[in-house]
Amino acid sequence: MAVRLETHVAGRIEDYALIGDMQTAALVCRDGTADWLCLPRFDSHAVFAGLLGTEEHGFWRLAPATGEQTPPPYADRRRYRGDSLILESEWDTPRGTVRVTDFMPPRDGAPQLIRIVEGVTGRVPMRSELRMRFSYGRVTPWVHKVDGRTVAVAGPDSVWLDTSADTYGKNLTTYSDFTVGPGDRVALTISWQPSHREPPALPDPEGSLEATELFWREWVDQCTYHGPYREAVVRSLITLKALTYAPTGGIVAAPTTSLPEEIGGVRNWDYRYTWLRDAAITLSSLLRTGYREEARAWREWLLRAVAGDPENLQIMYGIAGERELGEAELDWLPGYENSGPVRVGNGAAGQLQLDVYGEVTEALHLAHMTGLTRNDYAMGLQLKLIEYLEGHWDEPDEGIWEVRGPRRHFVHSKVMAWVAVDRTIKLIESGDADGPLERWRELRDDIHRDVCERGYDPERNTFTQSYGSKELDASLLLIPQMGFLPPDDKRVIGTIEAIQRELSTEDGFVLRYPTAGEDAGVDGLEGDEGAFLACSFWLADDLAMIGRVDEARRLFEKLLSLRNDLGLLAEEWDSRLQRQVGNFPQAFSHVPLIDTALRLTASGAYVG
């Protein structure tokens, strides 16, 4: 068979599936190509970076063989095996049907990506094309054989390929051609190992598959939600679990960097870190669905990350609690669909975002209320955070959306400062902590009064994005959900209706705030972005809270329809292009999906 020289083009974001081992993750396209994989951690350099570049930047394709210059076909069917993160893709070809099972076993040792080819009917020729490129596609490794195993080495990294199929090299790519008939099974495994160490142990693909399936089955069995949206909720929970870094309990916002918020635009950020906000809301969803162990692990991660320095609380940390997340641009990568620049690291780590104090305190409060074992240091940390807020809540900040323009008095930041004080007062009132109760009650009242006087536009009957501004902001939808004002307050209803009028797209989804196209907007950036899916779920929540439950259900189910065929969501939805945009899959999209499902189920707002 002639060797086909590939010109690989990354698929649409929704064409990808997630597989992972709770330490890193891979994205696999419908055509059988793994286009993204960082080893050994979520935030490590990518060995497959084709997602953000070209075929020259690394990928692993495993699919039915096709003729020369013929692009690989998309799988006719794909699914996760039950409630797991084991991907099954099936192709129907003129010669028969074949199935590829992709997974990454939860691990204590070397990370592995295992791909098992199984013949279903007929006899199907298959091809594996493995092009490893280290350092985000920049470094071509030395590929050679050691005791019959293929190994790629570059600097500190080595990746080992193990398979019973014959392999050969051509065009700086490792190929394998083989044919499978009914019942035939051929496994191919790559394993990462520091290059100075002994080779990793030989893999056991079939045993690992059985153990991985058992792991996910036992984990999902802990879920306490059994409502009408269980399929969507469980898939979201599995995704959140996959974004948890098992050794430390840190939770990444997404496993990718620089997937654009606007195709061709510059709003491309690295999300492979632990945002306190994202992790806190993830924790709350896990707690409400029965997952206490994840909550305990995250609380321990938080205490280690903050250490003895709560006055210098960062908005995000590395997955092991690292503080230095310097931002850089990778100029050798053109970006997803030429959406540059490609960034690694995140300069927003040094921003002041006062709302984070509220999210962290709310998460600690919920953990305490749901019976998580008492931790005296966590109690002390909460009190220290309020002591800091006492002197700083009235300062301007960069806000929830990490604007790169000037600091402002963002209304949402003030509301969440109020939440932090309110939840701490409740902790003291319950007798579980000591603090200046009357002083902090006065502080809570002062913040509330300040927001209602300076962050509210009485002429339009709506809260605004920041003090003195006319812009709206979808984060205002959290005002009733946080208990700052009751849902039936006319100011709450007015804000919800103003956001529907001014921030909704034609298809009813919600933008975060107004952007300015070619001009720099309130966030200091040029360009636009898609509808922010978390905000759209927040709107559904608010509609249910003010009694418009049928409208809430319709919006929620419309949002569910945006998920790809595997139930996954990116950060945003481009209503013009009708496609997902932003980093993928996104914790900040799957968490509010869970929350809205719980709220609608409790209200009975669904069609049985």
VONU-347174 format. One record per residue (C-alpha): residue in three letters; chain; x, y, z. Coordinates in steps of 0.2 Angstrom, whole numbers, plus 2048, in hexadecimal, padded with zeros to 3 digits. Example, Ala and Ser with C-alpha at 12.3 -4.5 7.8 and 13.67 -1.06 7.14 Angstrom:
<nodes>
NODE   kedo   dose   east   north    up
NODE    ALA      A    83E     7EA   827
NODE    SER      A    844     7FB   824
</nodes>
This chain:
<nodes>
NODE   kedo   dose   east   north    up
NODE    MET      A    800     800   800
NODE    ALA      A    807     811   7FC
NODE    VAL      A    80B     81C   80A
NODE    ARG      A    7FF     82B   80B
NODE    LEU      A    807     83C   80F
NODE    GLU      A    7FA     844   81B
NODE    THR      A    7F5     856   81C
NODE    HIS      A    7EB     855   82C
NODE    VAL      A    7DF     863   830
NODE    ALA      A    7D8     864   842
NODE    GLY      A    7C6     861   843
NODE    ARG      A    7B8     86C   84A
NODE    ILE      A    7B9     86D   85D
NODE    GLU      A    7AA     863   85F
NODE    ASP      A    7B1     855   854
NODE    TYR      A    7BD     851   863
NODE    ALA      A    7BB     844   871
NODE    LEU      A    7C3     845   882
NODE    ILE      A    7CD     837   889
NODE    GLY      A    7D8     838   899
NODE    ASP      A    7DF     831   8A8
NODE    MET      A    7DC     83F   8B5
NODE    GLN      A    7EE     845   8B3
NODE    THR      A    7ED     84A   8A0
NODE    ALA      A    7E2     848   892
NODE    ALA      A    7E1     845   87F
NODE    LEU      A    7D5     84C   872
NODE    VAL      A    7D0     83F   864
NODE    CYS      A    7C8     845   854
NODE    ARG      A    7BA     83C   84B
NODE    ASP      A    7C7     836   83E
NODE    GLY      A    7D1     82C   84B
NODE    THR      A    7DE     83A   84D
NODE    ALA      A    7E5     83E   85F
NODE    ASP      A    7E9     850   85C
NODE    TRP      A    7ED     856   86D
NODE    LEU      A    7F6     84E   87B
NODE    CYS      A    801     855   889
NODE    LEU      A    80D     84A   892
NODE    PRO      A    80E     846   8A0
NODE    ARG      A    802     853   8A8
NODE    PHE      A    7F4     85E   8A1
NODE    ASP      A    800     86D   8A1
NODE    SER      A    80F     864   89A
NODE    HIS      A    815     868   888
NODE    ALA      A    80B     85F   87B
NODE    VAL      A    812     850   871
NODE    PHE      A    803     852   865
NODE    ALA      A    7FF     864   861
NODE    GLY      A    7F7     862   850
NODE    LEU      A    7E7     869   858
NODE    LEU      A    7F0     87A   858
NODE    GLY      A    7FA     878   848
NODE    THR      A    7FD     86C   83A
NODE    GLU      A    801     85A   838
NODE    GLU      A    813     85F   83B
NODE    HIS      A    810     863   84D
NODE    GLY      A    80B     851   852
NODE    PHE      A    7FC     845   852
NODE    TRP      A    7F8     833   852
NODE    ARG      A    7EB     82D   846
NODE    LEU      A    7E4     81B   847
NODE    ALA      A    7D6     818   83A
NODE    PRO      A    7D2     80D   82B
NODE    ALA      A    7DF     80E   81D
NODE    THR      A    7DA     818   80E
NODE    GLY      A    7E2     81B   7FD
NODE    GLU      A    7F0     827   7FA
NODE    GLN      A    7EB     839   7FC
NODE    THR      A    7DA     834   803
NODE    PRO      A    7D6     83C   814
NODE    PRO      A    7D1     831   822
NODE    PRO      A    7BE     82E   824
NODE    TYR      A    7B5     834   833
NODE    ALA      A    7AF     825   83E
NODE    ASP      A    79D     820   83A
NODE    ARG      A    799     81F   84D
NODE    ARG      A    7A1     823   85D
NODE    ARG      A    79C     822   86F
NODE    TYR      A    7A3     821   880
NODE    ARG      A    7A2     80F   887
NODE    GLY      A    794     811   894
NODE    ASP      A    797     81E   8A1
NODE    SER      A    7AA     81E   89F
NODE    LEU      A    7B8     828   896
NODE    ILE      A    7BB     819   88A
NODE    LEU      A    7B8     81F   878
NODE    GLU      A    7B2     813   86B
NODE    SER      A    7B2     818   858
NODE    GLU      A    7AC     80D   84A
NODE    TRP      A    7AF     80E   838
NODE    ASP      A    7A4     805   82A
NODE    THR      A    7B0     803   81B
NODE    PRO      A    7AD     7FA   80B
NODE    ARG      A    7B7     7EB   812
NODE    GLY      A    7AF     7EA   823
NODE    THR      A    7AC     7F3   834
NODE    VAL      A    7BA     7F7   840
NODE    ARG      A    7B9     7FE   852
NODE    VAL      A    7C7     808   85B
NODE    THR      A    7C7     809   86E
NODE    ASP      A    7D1     818   875
NODE    PHE      A    7D4     81B   887
NODE    MET      A    7E1     820   894
NODE    PRO      A    7E1     815   8A4
NODE    PRO      A    7E1     81E   8B5
NODE    ARG      A    7F3     81C   8BA
NODE    ASP      A    800     81C   8C8
NODE    GLY      A    80F     81A   8BB
NODE    ALA      A    812     81F   8A9
NODE    PRO      A    804     828   8A0
NODE    GLN      A    7FD     81D   892
NODE    LEU      A    7F2     820   883
NODE    ILE      A    7EB     80F   87D
NODE    ARG      A    7E2     80C   86D
NODE    ILE      A    7DB     7FB   869
NODE    VAL      A    7D5     7F6   858
NODE    GLU      A    7C8     7E9   856
NODE    GLY      A    7C1     7E1   846
NODE    VAL      A    7AE     7E0   846
NODE    THR      A    7AA     7DA   835
NODE    GLY      A    7B4     7D6   825
NODE    ARG      A    7C6     7D9   824
NODE    VAL      A    7CB     7EC   826
NODE    PRO      A    7DD     7F3   822
NODE    MET      A    7E2     7FF   830
NODE    ARG      A    7F0     80C   831
NODE    SER      A    7F8     814   840
NODE    GLU      A    802     824   83D
NODE    LEU      A    80B     82A   84C
NODE    ARG      A    814     83B   84A
NODE    MET      A    81B     840   85B
NODE    ARG      A    821     852   85D
NODE    PHE      A    827     858   86E
NODE    SER      A    826     86A   875
NODE    TYR      A    816     86E   86D
NODE    GLY      A    81B     868   85C
NODE    ARG      A    82C     871   85C
NODE    VAL      A    838     862   85F
NODE    THR      A    839     853   854
NODE    PRO      A    83F     844   85F
NODE    TRP      A    84B     836   85C
NODE    VAL      A    841     827   858
NODE    HIS      A    849     816   859
NODE    LYS      A    847     804   85F
NODE    VAL      A    84B     7FD   870
NODE    ASP      A    848     7EA   872
NODE    GLY      A    83B     7EA   865
NODE    ARG      A    832     7FA   86C
NODE    THR      A    831     80A   863
NODE    VAL      A    837     819   86E
NODE    ALA      A    837     82C   86A
NODE    VAL      A    843     836   874
NODE    ALA      A    846     849   875
NODE    GLY      A    84E     851   884
NODE    PRO      A    846     84C   894
NODE    ASP      A    837     843   88C
NODE    SER      A    835     832   884
NODE    VAL      A    825     82A   87D
NODE    TRP      A    825     817   87A
NODE    LEU      A    81A     80E   86D
NODE    ASP      A    815     7FC   870
NODE    THR      A    80B     7F2   864
NODE    SER      A    80B     7E0   85D
NODE    ALA      A    809     7E8   84C
NODE    ASP      A    818     7EB   841
NODE    THR      A    81E     7FD   840
NODE    TYR      A    829     807   834
NODE    GLY      A    82F     819   833
NODE    LYS      A    82C     825   824
NODE    ASN      A    82B     838   823
NODE    LEU      A    830     839   835
NODE    THR      A    820     830   839
NODE    THR      A    81E     81E   841
NODE    TYR      A    812     814   837
NODE    SER      A    809     803   839
NODE    ASP      A    7FE     7FA   82D
NODE    PHE      A    7F4     7EB   831
NODE    THR      A    7E3     7E2   82D
NODE    VAL      A    7D6     7DD   83A
NODE    GLY      A    7C8     7D0   838
NODE    PRO      A    7BA     7CC   843
NODE    GLY      A    7C0     7CA   855
NODE    ASP      A    7D1     7CF   851
NODE    ARG      A    7D9     7DC   85E
NODE    VAL      A    7E8     7E6   85B
NODE    ALA      A    7EE     7F2   869
NODE    LEU      A    7FA     801   867
NODE    THR      A    800     80A   877
NODE    ILE      A    80B     819   87A
NODE    SER      A    812     81C   88B
NODE    TRP      A    81C     82B   891
NODE    GLN      A    82B     82A   89C
NODE    PRO      A    839     836   8A1
NODE    SER      A    847     832   894
NODE    HIS      A    854     82F   8A1
NODE    ARG      A    84B     821   8AA
NODE    GLU      A    848     80F   8A5
NODE    PRO      A    83B     80B   898
NODE    PRO      A    829     80A   89F
NODE    ALA      A    822     7F9   8A2
NODE    LEU      A    81A     7F0   894
NODE    PRO      A    807     7F5   893
NODE    ASP      A    7F9     7E9   895
NODE    PRO      A    7EC     7F1   88A
NODE    GLU      A    7DE     7E4   88D
NODE    GLY      A    7E0     7E4   8A0
NODE    SER      A    7E1     7F7   8A0
NODE    LEU      A    7D1     7F8   897
NODE    GLU      A    7C8     7ED   8A3
NODE    ALA      A    7CF     7F7   8B2
NODE    THR      A    7CB     808   8AA
NODE    GLU      A    7B9     803   8A7
NODE    LEU      A    7B7     7FD   8B9
NODE    PHE      A    7BE     80D   8BF
NODE    TRP      A    7B2     818   8B6
NODE    ARG      A    7A3     80C   8BA
NODE    GLU      A    7A7     80D   8CD
NODE    TRP      A    7AA     820   8CD
NODE    VAL      A    799     823   8C4
NODE    ASP      A    790     818   8D0
NODE    GLN      A    793     825   8DD
NODE    CYS      A    788     832   8D4
NODE    THR      A    779     837   8DE
NODE    TYR      A    76F     83F   8D0
NODE    HIS      A    762     834   8C7
NODE    GLY      A    757     841   8BF
NODE    PRO      A    752     843   8AD
NODE    TYR      A    762     84B   8A7
NODE    ARG      A    76D     83D   8AE
NODE    GLU      A    776     839   89E
NODE    ALA      A    77B     84C   89C
NODE    VAL      A    780     84D   8AE
NODE    VAL      A    78A     83D   8AF
NODE    ARG      A    794     842   89F
NODE    SER      A    797     853   8A7
NODE    LEU      A    79D     84B   8B7
NODE    ILE      A    7A9     83F   8AE
NODE    THR      A    7B0     84E   8A4
NODE    LEU      A    7B3     857   8B5
NODE    LYS      A    7BB     848   8BC
NODE    ALA      A    7C6     847   8AD
NODE    LEU      A    7CC     859   8B0
NODE    THR      A    7D1     855   8C1
NODE    TYR      A    7E4     852   8C4
NODE    ALA      A    7E3     843   8CF
NODE    PRO      A    7F4     845   8D8
NODE    THR      A    7F0     856   8E0
NODE    GLY      A    7DD     858   8DE
NODE    GLY      A    7DF     868   8D3
NODE    ILE      A    7D2     86A   8C5
NODE    VAL      A    7D7     871   8B4
NODE    ALA      A    7CB     87D   8AB
NODE    ALA      A    7CD     873   89B
NODE    PRO      A    7DB     868   894
NODE    THR      A    7DF     873   886
NODE    THR      A    7E7     884   882
NODE    SER      A    7E3     891   874
NODE    LEU      A    7D3     88A   86D
NODE    PRO      A    7CC     89A   867
NODE    GLU      A    7BD     8A3   86E
NODE    GLU      A    7BB     8AA   85C
NODE    ILE      A    7C1     8A1   84D
NODE    GLY      A    7D0     8AA   846
NODE    GLY      A    7D0     8B6   855
NODE    VAL      A    7DD     8B9   863
NODE    ARG      A    7D3     8B4   872
NODE    ASN      A    7DD     8A4   875
NODE    TRP      A    7E2     89F   887
NODE    ASP      A    7EA     891   890
NODE    TYR      A    7DD     889   89B
NODE    ARG      A    7E8     87A   8A2
NODE    TYR      A    7E9     881   8B3
NODE    THR      A    7DE     882   8C3
NODE    TRP      A    7D3     891   8C4
NODE    LEU      A    7CD     893   8D6
NODE    ARG      A    7BC     899   8CF
NODE    ASP      A    7BA     88A   8C3
NODE    ALA      A    7C0     87D   8CF
NODE    ALA      A    7B5     884   8DD
NODE    ILE      A    7A5     883   8D2
NODE    THR      A    7AB     872   8CC
NODE    LEU      A    7AC     86D   8DE
NODE    SER      A    79B     873   8E2
NODE    SER      A    793     868   8D4
NODE    LEU      A    79D     859   8D9
NODE    LEU      A    797     85B   8EB
NODE    ARG      A    785     85C   8E6
NODE    THR      A    786     84C   8DC
NODE    GLY      A    78E     842   8E9
NODE    TYR      A    7A1     844   8E7
NODE    ARG      A    7A9     848   8F7
NODE    GLU      A    7BA     841   8F4
NODE    GLU      A    7BD     84D   8E6
NODE    ALA      A    7B8     85B   8F1
NODE    ARG      A    7C3     856   8FF
NODE    ALA      A    7D2     854   8F3
NODE    TRP      A    7CF     866   8EB
NODE    ARG      A    7CE     86D   8FD
NODE    GLU      A    7DF     866   901
NODE    TRP      A    7E5     86D   8F0
NODE    LEU      A    7DF     87E   8F4
NODE    LEU      A    7E7     87E   906
NODE    ARG      A    7F8     879   8FE
NODE    ALA      A    7F7     886   8F0
NODE    VAL      A    7F2     894   8FB
NODE    ALA      A    7FD     88F   909
NODE    GLY      A    801     89C   916
NODE    ASP      A    7FE     8AB   90A
NODE    PRO      A    7EB     8AE   907
NODE    GLU      A    7EE     8C0   905
NODE    ASN      A    7F6     8BC   8F5
NODE    LEU      A    7E9     8B0   8EE
NODE    GLN      A    7EB     8AD   8DC
NODE    ILE      A    7DC     8AA   8D0
NODE    MET      A    7E5     89B   8C9
NODE    TYR      A    7F3     88F   8CD
NODE    GLY      A    7FB     881   8C4
NODE    ILE      A    7F4     870   8C7
NODE    ALA      A    800     86C   8D5
NODE    GLY      A    7FE     87D   8DC
NODE    GLU      A    80C     886   8D2
NODE    ARG      A    80A     899   8D3
NODE    GLU      A    815     89E   8C4
NODE    LEU      A    80B     89C   8B4
NODE    GLY      A    814     8A8   8A8
NODE    GLU      A    80C     8AB   897
NODE    ALA      A    815     8A8   887
NODE    GLU      A    811     8A6   875
NODE    LEU      A    816     898   86A
NODE    ASP      A    819     8A0   859
NODE    TRP      A    81D     890   850
NODE    LEU      A    80B     88A   852
NODE    PRO      A    7FE     893   846
NODE    GLY      A    7F0     88F   852
NODE    TYR      A    7DF     886   850
NODE    GLU      A    7D8     88B   83F
NODE    ASN      A    7E6     899   83F
NODE    SER      A    7DF     8A1   84F
NODE    GLY      A    7EF     8A8   856
NODE    PRO      A    7F8     8AA   861
NODE    VAL      A    7FA     89A   86A
NODE    ARG      A    7FE     89D   87C
NODE    VAL      A    804     893   88A
NODE    GLY      A    804     899   89C
NODE    ASN      A    7F7     8A6   8A2
NODE    GLY      A    7FB     8B8   8A6
NODE    ALA      A    7EB     8BA   8AF
NODE    ALA      A    7F2     8B0   8BE
NODE    GLY      A    7F8     8C1   8C4
NODE    GLN      A    7E7     8CA   8C3
NODE    LEU      A    7DD     8D0   8D2
NODE    GLN      A    7CC     8C7   8D1
NODE    LEU      A    7C2     8CA   8E1
NODE    ASP      A    7B4     8BE   8DC
NODE    VAL      A    7C0     8B0   8DF
NODE    TYR      A    7BF     8B2   8F2
NODE    GLY      A    7AC     8B0   8F0
NODE    GLU      A    7AD     8A0   8E6
NODE    VAL      A    7BA     898   8F1
NODE    THR      A    7B0     89D   901
NODE    GLU      A    7A0     896   8F9
NODE    ALA      A    7A9     885   8F5
NODE    LEU      A    7B0     884   907
NODE    HIS      A    79F     888   90E
NODE    LEU      A    796     87B   903
NODE    ALA      A    7A3     86E   908
NODE    HIS      A    7A0     871   91A
NODE    MET      A    78D     871   918
NODE    THR      A    78D     860   90F
NODE    GLY      A    797     858   91D
NODE    LEU      A    7A9     858   917
NODE    THR      A    7B5     854   925
NODE    ARG      A    7B9     864   92F
NODE    ASN      A    7CA     86C   92A
NODE    ASP      A    7D0     879   937
NODE    TYR      A    7DC     881   92A
NODE    ALA      A    7CE     882   91D
NODE    MET      A    7C4     88C   92A
NODE    GLY      A    7D3     897   92E
NODE    LEU      A    7D6     89A   91C
NODE    GLN      A    7C4     8A0   919
NODE    LEU      A    7C5     8AC   928
NODE    LYS      A    7D6     8B3   920
NODE    LEU      A    7CE     8B5   910
NODE    ILE      A    7C0     8C0   917
NODE    GLU      A    7CD     8CA   921
NODE    TYR      A    7D5     8CE   910
NODE    LEU      A    7C5     8D3   908
NODE    GLU      A    7C1     8DF   916
NODE    GLY      A    7CE     8EA   910
NODE    HIS      A    7CD     8E7   8FD
NODE    TRP      A    7BB     8E3   8F8
NODE    ASP      A    7B9     8F5   8F2
NODE    GLU      A    7C7     8F5   8E6
NODE    PRO      A    7C6     8F3   8D3
NODE    ASP      A    7CB     8E3   8CC
NODE    GLU      A    7CC     8D9   8BB
NODE    GLY      A    7BC     8CF   8BF
NODE    ILE      A    7B6     8BE   8BB
NODE    TRP      A    7BA     8BF   8A8
NODE    GLU      A    7CC     8C4   8AB
NODE    VAL      A    7CB     8D4   8A1
NODE    ARG      A    7DC     8DA   89A
NODE    GLY      A    7D6     8EC   89B
NODE    PRO      A    7D6     8F8   8AA
NODE    ARG      A    7CF     8F2   8BA
NODE    ARG      A    7BD     8F6   8BF
NODE    HIS      A    7B1     8F5   8CD
NODE    PHE      A    7A8     8E5   8C6
NODE    VAL      A    797     8E2   8CD
NODE    HIS      A    79A     8CF   8CD
NODE    SER      A    7AA     8D1   8D7
NODE    LYS      A    7A1     8DB   8E4
NODE    VAL      A    793     8CE   8E5
NODE    MET      A    79F     8C0   8E8
NODE    ALA      A    7A8     8CA   8F5
NODE    TRP      A    797     8CB   8FE
NODE    VAL      A    795     8B8   8FB
NODE    ALA      A    7A6     8B5   904
NODE    VAL      A    7A1     8BF   913
NODE    ASP      A    78F     8B8   914
NODE    ARG      A    795     8A6   914
NODE    THR      A    7A2     8AA   921
NODE    ILE      A    795     8B2   92C
NODE    LYS      A    78B     8A2   92A
NODE    LEU      A    79A     898   92F
NODE    ILE      A    79C     8A2   93F
NODE    GLU      A    789     8A2   943
NODE    SER      A    789     88F   942
NODE    GLY      A    797     88F   950
NODE    ASP      A    7A4     887   945
NODE    ALA      A    7B0     896   944
NODE    ASP      A    7B3     8A6   94E
NODE    GLY      A    7B4     8B7   947
NODE    PRO      A    7AE     8C9   949
NODE    LEU      A    79C     8C5   945
NODE    GLU      A    795     8D7   947
NODE    ARG      A    7A3     8DF   93D
NODE    TRP      A    7A1     8D3   92F
NODE    ARG      A    78E     8D5   92F
NODE    GLU      A    791     8E7   92D
NODE    LEU      A    79D     8E4   91F
NODE    ARG      A    791     8D8   916
NODE    ASP      A    784     8E6   917
NODE    ASP      A    790     8F3   910
NODE    ILE      A    794     8E9   901
NODE    HIS      A    782     8E5   8FD
NODE    ARG      A    77E     8F8   8FF
NODE    ASP      A    78C     8FD   8F4
NODE    VAL      A    788     8F1   8E6
NODE    CYS      A    775     8F6   8E6
NODE    GLU      A    779     908   8E6
NODE    ARG      A    788     909   8D9
NODE    GLY      A    786     8F9   8CF
NODE    TYR      A    773     8FB   8CA
NODE    ASP      A    76C     906   8BC
NODE    PRO      A    75A     90B   8C2
NODE    GLU      A    756     912   8B1
NODE    ARG      A    758     901   8A9
NODE    ASN      A    754     8F7   8B8
NODE    THR      A    763     8ED   8B7
NODE    PHE      A    774     8EA   8BF
NODE    THR      A    783     8EE   8B4
NODE    GLN      A    794     8E7   8B1
NODE    SER      A    79D     8F3   8BC
NODE    TYR      A    79A     903   8C6
NODE    GLY      A    795     911   8BB
NODE    SER      A    794     907   8AB
NODE    LYS      A    786     904   89F
NODE    GLU      A    78C     8F3   899
NODE    LEU      A    784     8E3   89F
NODE    ASP      A    78D     8D3   8A4
NODE    ALA      A    786     8C1   8A5
NODE    SER      A    78F     8BE   8B6
NODE    LEU      A    780     8C9   8BD
NODE    LEU      A    775     8BA   8BA
NODE    LEU      A    77E     8B2   8CA
NODE    ILE      A    776     8C0   8D5
NODE    PRO      A    767     8B5   8DA
NODE    GLN      A    770     8A5   8DA
NODE    MET      A    77D     8AB   8E7
NODE    GLY      A    76E     8B2   8F2
NODE    PHE      A    774     8C4   8F0
NODE    LEU      A    762     8C8   8EC
NODE    PRO      A    752     8BD   8EB
NODE    PRO      A    74C     8B8   8DA
NODE    ASP      A    73C     8C1   8DB
NODE    ASP      A    745     8D2   8DE
NODE    LYS      A    741     8DE   8CF
NODE    ARG      A    753     8E2   8CD
NODE    VAL      A    757     8D0   8CA
NODE    ILE      A    749     8CE   8BE
NODE    GLY      A    74E     8DE   8B5
NODE    THR      A    760     8D8   8B3
NODE    ILE      A    75B     8C7   8AC
NODE    GLU      A    750     8CF   89F
NODE    ALA      A    75D     8DC   89B
NODE    ILE      A    76A     8CE   898
NODE    GLN      A    75D     8C5   88D
NODE    ARG      A    75B     8D5   883
NODE    GLU      A    76D     8DB   881
NODE    LEU      A    778     8CC   883
NODE    SER      A    76F     8BE   87B
NODE    THR      A    773     8B7   86A
NODE    GLU      A    765     8B4   85C
NODE    ASP      A    764     8A2   862
NODE    GLY      A    762     8A7   874
NODE    PHE      A    773     8A4   87C
NODE    VAL      A    77C     8B0   886
NODE    LEU      A    78C     8BB   883
NODE    ARG      A    797     8BF   892
NODE    TYR      A    797     8D1   88F
NODE    PRO      A    798     8DD   87F
NODE    THR      A    7A7     8DB   875
NODE    ALA      A    7AD     8E8   868
NODE    GLY      A    7B3     8DF   858
NODE    GLU      A    7C2     8E8   851
NODE    ASP      A    7C3     8F4   85F
NODE    ALA      A    7C9     8F0   871
NODE    GLY      A    7BA     8ED   87C
NODE    VAL      A    7B7     8ED   88F
NODE    ASP      A    7C3     8DE   890
NODE    GLY      A    7D1     8E7   888
NODE    LEU      A    7D1     8DB   879
NODE    GLU      A    7CC     8DC   867
NODE    GLY      A    7C0     8D0   85F
NODE    ASP      A    7B0     8C7   864
NODE    GLU      A    7AC     8B6   86B
NODE    GLY      A    79E     8AA   86C
NODE    ALA      A    790     8A8   878
NODE    PHE      A    797     8A2   889
NODE    LEU      A    78F     892   88D
NODE    ALA      A    790     894   8A0
NODE    CYS      A    787     8A4   89F
NODE    SER      A    779     89C   895
NODE    PHE      A    777     88F   8A2
NODE    TRP      A    776     89D   8AF
NODE    LEU      A    768     8A5   8A6
NODE    ALA      A    75E     894   8A6
NODE    ASP      A    761     893   8B9
NODE    ASP      A    75B     8A5   8BB
NODE    LEU      A    74B     8A2   8B0
NODE    ALA      A    747     893   8BB
NODE    MET      A    74A     89D   8CB
NODE    ILE      A    73E     8AB   8C6
NODE    GLY      A    730     89F   8C1
NODE    ARG      A    733     89E   8AE
NODE    VAL      A    737     88B   8AF
NODE    ASP      A    730     886   89E
NODE    GLU      A    73B     893   896
NODE    ALA      A    74A     88D   8A1
NODE    ARG      A    747     87B   89B
NODE    ARG      A    747     880   889
NODE    LEU      A    757     88A   88A
NODE    PHE      A    75F     87C   894
NODE    GLU      A    75B     86E   887
NODE    LYS      A    760     87A   879
NODE    LEU      A    771     87B   882
NODE    LEU      A    772     868   884
NODE    SER      A    770     867   871
NODE    LEU      A    780     871   86E
NODE    ARG      A    78A     862   876
NODE    ASN      A    793     858   86A
NODE    ASP      A    78E     846   867
NODE    LEU      A    798     841   876
NODE    GLY      A    790     84D   882
NODE    LEU      A    79F     859   882
NODE    LEU      A    79F     86C   883
NODE    ALA      A    7AC     879   87F
NODE    GLU      A    7AC     88A   887
NODE    GLU      A    7A1     894   87B
NODE    TRP      A    795     892   86C
NODE    ASP      A    797     89C   85C
NODE    SER      A    786     8A0   857
NODE    ARG      A    78B     8A6   846
NODE    LEU      A    796     897   841
NODE    GLN      A    78B     88B   84B
NODE    ARG      A    79A     882   853
NODE    GLN      A    7A2     881   864
NODE    VAL      A    7B1     88C   868
NODE    GLY      A    7BD     88F   876
NODE    ASN      A    7C7     882   880
NODE    PHE      A    7C0     871   881
NODE    PRO      A    7B8     868   88A
NODE    GLN      A    7B5     876   896
NODE    ALA      A    7B2     874   8A9
NODE    PHE      A    7A9     885   8AA
NODE    SER      A    79C     87E   89D
NODE    HIS      A    799     86D   8A5
NODE    VAL      A    797     873   8B7
NODE    PRO      A    788     87F   8B4
NODE    LEU      A    780     871   8A9
NODE    ILE      A    780     866   8B8
NODE    ASP      A    77A     874   8C3
NODE    THR      A    76B     879   8B8
NODE    ALA      A    766     867   8B6
NODE    LEU      A    765     865   8C9
NODE    ARG      A    75B     875   8CA
NODE    LEU      A    74F     870   8BC
NODE    THR      A    74D     85F   8C3
NODE    ALA      A    749     866   8D4
NODE    SER      A    73C     871   8CC
NODE    GLY      A    734     863   8C1
NODE    ALA      A    737     86E   8B2
NODE    TYR      A    73A     860   8A5
NODE    VAL      A    730     855   89A
NODE    GLY      A    72E     844   8A1
</nodes>
